């Protein structure tokens, strides 16, 4: 009996069953986004999941980057000057060429520098490869943290990146080669890549991103035509229900913009067996409201704030594993 109780307690408090504290782009509010310093900071804080974005270079290296191109908000060239407009596409650069750009400090002339005024610059920081992140986690001795990896491609800009099939295969190959498949989720607004993942790598969970806002609508729920983002799963077929469309598509997790959630669609997602992890929540009051609505986790630029909110509820917390990037 004692052994059974021990096993049940271990299951109940394991990271897979704990509230999911996800560090957005590592810890974007604190360190340069999608860089090894940001991921090291998140590991040192103690998160359940590292959330990140990926692209693929011309020579096939899977790299961590939110943008399909080098972003002038944060990218400096070899002379130390910020780019004056959108830089070259990640997919047009080789890995050595990409390493010429510094992404360790927000451009002080950009609004993002004020928005993330807690962010600590780390001059000389380069965009890392996904393999380098996996190695960082190994050096941290962390065998529990999970990875929520987004494929950054767009059906509206098909020439900017590999297509969904090639992109998904490149990402899956790195995840499998690193032995991280069981700890990885692959997410996307472009549901085509998720369909590929489900077909060729069923051991990897899929996370369906969505937004239904005036400033971004990837769902197109008001139209009988399918959105170009939803891999042919028209919401018209599912009564305008995003959870029903995701369940039909075979997803495990729904990750909506947090402002799109309410009691009704959370209850519907739960009834369909979906976990719910909204993005990107930075305010402690909003975090508490969403937790009380019953979400399974939150994605935040400030995992330190989110951890305190979770701690205040007396819930299990992931162990911090400090590491030098």
LOMIKE-281721 format. One line per field, with one value per residue (C-alpha): x, y, z; chain. Coordinates in steps of 0.2 Angstrom, whole numbers, plus 5000, padded with zeros to 4 digits. Example, Ala and Ser with C-alpha at 12.3 -4.5 7.8 and 13.67 -1.06 7.14 Angstrom:
xx = [5062;5068] $
yy = [4978;4995] $
zz = [5039;5036] $
kette = [A;A] $
//
This chain:
xx = [5000;5014;5023;5006;5004;5022;5019;5003;5011;5025;5013;5002;5017;5027;5030;5018;5004;5009;5003;5013;5024;5031;5044;5040;5055;5065;5061;5059;5055;5071;5084;5086;5073;5076;5094;5104;5105;5086;5084;5097;5088;5071;5080;5087;5070;5062;5050;5040;5042;5054;5044;5053;5052;5061;5067;5079;5094;5099;5111;5098;5102;5086;5089;5079;5071;5054;5055;5057;5070;5082;5072;5079;5072;5086;5098;5115;5127;5145;5149;5138;5124;5106;5098;5087;5074;5069;5085;5089;5078;5084;5082;5093;5107;5119;5123;5140;5132;5119;5132;5138;5123;5122;5104;5109;5102;5085;5087;5084;5075;5062;5046;5051;5065;5053;5040;5053;5063;5068;5077;5096;5107;5120;5131;5138;5124;5120;5104;5107;5103;5090;5104;5113;5098;5096;5115;5112;5098;5109;5123;5110;5106;5088;5080;5062;5059;5049;5050;5036;5043;5035;5037;5038;5031;5016;5004;5004;5023;5027;5044;5051;5054;5054;5037;5027;5033;5051;5051;5042;5054;5070;5063;5058;5075;5084;5072;5074;5093;5094;5083;5070;5055;5045;5049;5044;5028;5027;5016;5010;4998;5000;4992;4999;5015;5006;4997;5014;5020;5005;5008;5027;5031;5016;5027;5027;5012;5005;4999;4987;4989;4975;4970;4953;4957;4955;4974;4976;4964;4971;4954;4942;4927;4914;4917;4912;4929;4943;4957;4974;4981;4970;4975;4958;4949;4935;4927;4911;4911;4912;4899;4913;4921;4940;4941;4930;4941;4957;4950;4945;4963;4970;4978;4982;4983;4974;4985;4974;4977;4972;4959;4949;4945;4929;4921;4911;4925;4936;4923;4920;4939;4940;4925;4935;4950;4961;4973;4973;4988;4985;4998;5006;5001;5012;5001;4998;4980;4977;4987;4976;4960;4964;4970;4953;4945;4954;4968;4982;4996;5002;5015;5023;5038;5040;5041;5047;5030;5020;5030;5025;5007;5007;5017;5004;4992;5002;5005;5020;5034;5048;5065;5077;5092;5105;5117;5129;5125] $
yy = [5000;5012;5009;5012;5029;5033;5029;5039;5054;5054;5054;5068;5079;5075;5089;5081;5083;5099;5116;5121;5136;5140;5153;5162;5163;5157;5172;5187;5199;5197;5192;5193;5182;5165;5165;5154;5167;5168;5149;5148;5161;5151;5135;5145;5152;5134;5132;5116;5120;5131;5139;5144;5147;5139;5142;5133;5140;5137;5123;5114;5119;5121;5138;5147;5162;5170;5179;5172;5186;5195;5208;5226;5227;5216;5212;5221;5217;5214;5232;5233;5243;5239;5234;5248;5236;5218;5209;5193;5178;5165;5152;5162;5162;5148;5144;5153;5168;5169;5169;5186;5195;5200;5198;5202;5219;5227;5242;5257;5266;5253;5252;5235;5242;5251;5237;5225;5237;5224;5214;5213;5214;5202;5209;5197;5184;5174;5165;5147;5131;5119;5107;5120;5122;5103;5103;5118;5108;5093;5103;5110;5092;5095;5079;5085;5101;5100;5110;5118;5122;5132;5131;5149;5148;5156;5150;5168;5168;5151;5156;5163;5146;5127;5120;5112;5094;5099;5110;5097;5084;5095;5099;5081;5074;5086;5082;5063;5064;5073;5060;5073;5067;5062;5079;5089;5097;5105;5120;5131;5143;5134;5118;5110;5106;5099;5087;5081;5079;5068;5057;5054;5057;5051;5051;5070;5080;5094;5111;5120;5139;5151;5169;5177;5196;5211;5212;5194;5181;5164;5155;5164;5158;5169;5162;5146;5145;5137;5149;5146;5143;5128;5114;5113;5111;5125;5130;5131;5112;5113;5126;5139;5129;5130;5116;5105;5109;5105;5089;5084;5088;5076;5089;5086;5104;5121;5136;5152;5170;5172;5185;5172;5161;5160;5148;5140;5136;5130;5118;5112;5110;5100;5089;5085;5080;5095;5103;5122;5133;5151;5164;5176;5181;5194;5201;5192;5197;5190;5174;5172;5174;5161;5149;5151;5148;5131;5132;5119;5131;5148;5155;5170;5182;5183;5165;5172;5181;5166;5155;5166;5166;5147;5145;5156;5142;5129;5119;5109;5119;5113;5113;5127;5121;5135;5134;5146;5149] $
zz = [5000;5004;4988;4978;4987;4983;4965;4964;4973;4960;4946;4953;4956;4940;4928;4916;4928;4937;4931;4916;4918;4901;4898;4882;4871;4886;4897;4885;4898;4907;4894;4875;4867;4860;4866;4877;4890;4890;4891;4905;4915;4913;4919;4934;4938;4937;4923;4917;4899;4888;4874;4858;4839;4825;4807;4795;4787;4769;4774;4784;4802;4813;4823;4836;4830;4831;4814;4797;4794;4804;4814;4815;4833;4839;4825;4823;4808;4809;4811;4827;4818;4819;4803;4796;4789;4788;4786;4776;4778;4789;4775;4764;4776;4780;4798;4798;4789;4803;4816;4810;4818;4836;4844;4862;4864;4859;4848;4860;4846;4845;4856;4862;4872;4883;4883;4890;4900;4913;4899;4902;4887;4883;4869;4857;4858;4843;4837;4844;4835;4843;4846;4856;4867;4870;4875;4887;4896;4897;4905;4917;4923;4920;4914;4917;4908;4892;4875;4866;4849;4836;4818;4811;4793;4785;4771;4766;4763;4756;4749;4765;4773;4769;4766;4780;4775;4774;4789;4800;4795;4799;4816;4820;4815;4827;4841;4838;4836;4853;4862;4867;4857;4873;4881;4866;4859;4842;4840;4826;4819;4803;4806;4791;4800;4814;4802;4796;4814;4819;4803;4805;4823;4833;4849;4849;4855;4844;4850;4840;4841;4837;4837;4835;4837;4825;4825;4821;4815;4810;4812;4800;4810;4802;4784;4776;4768;4778;4784;4775;4792;4797;4785;4778;4794;4791;4807;4797;4798;4817;4821;4823;4837;4838;4851;4840;4824;4834;4841;4823;4817;4831;4842;4860;4866;4862;4864;4860;4863;4881;4877;4867;4882;4892;4903;4888;4876;4891;4896;4878;4876;4892;4886;4870;4880;4875;4887;4887;4888;4882;4876;4881;4899;4909;4922;4938;4939;4922;4927;4942;4932;4919;4932;4940;4924;4923;4911;4912;4910;4904;4892;4899;4896;4914;4921;4938;4940;4934;4946;4961;4956;4955;4972;4981;4977;4985;4969;4965;4957;4945;4952;4947;4938;4936;4921;4913;4894] $
kette = [A;A;A;A;A;A;A;A;A;A;A;A;A;A;A;A;A;A;A;A;A;A;A;A;A;A;A;A;A;A;A;A;A;A;A;A;A;A;A;A;A;A;A;A;A;A;A;A;A;A;A;A;A;A;A;A;A;A;A;A;A;A;A;A;A;A;A;A;A;A;A;A;A;A;A;A;A;A;A;A;A;A;A;A;A;A;A;A;A;A;A;A;A;A;A;A;A;A;A;A;A;A;A;A;A;A;A;A;A;A;A;A;A;A;A;A;A;A;A;A;A;A;A;A;A;A;A;A;A;A;A;A;A;A;A;A;A;A;A;A;A;A;A;A;A;A;A;A;A;A;A;A;A;A;A;A;A;A;A;A;A;A;A;A;A;A;A;A;A;A;A;A;A;A;A;A;A;A;A;A;A;A;A;A;A;A;A;A;A;A;A;A;A;A;A;A;A;A;A;A;A;A;A;A;A;A;A;A;A;A;A;A;A;A;A;A;A;A;A;A;A;A;A;A;A;A;A;A;A;A;A;A;A;A;A;A;A;A;A;A;A;A;A;A;A;A;A;A;A;A;A;A;A;A;A;A;A;A;A;A;A;A;A;A;A;A;A;A;A;A;A;A;A;A;A;A;A;A;A;A;A;A;A;A;A;A;A;A;A;A;A;A;A;A;A;A;A;A;A;A;A;A;A;A;A;A;A;A;A;A;A;A;A;A;A;A;A;A;A;A;A;A;A;A;A] $
//
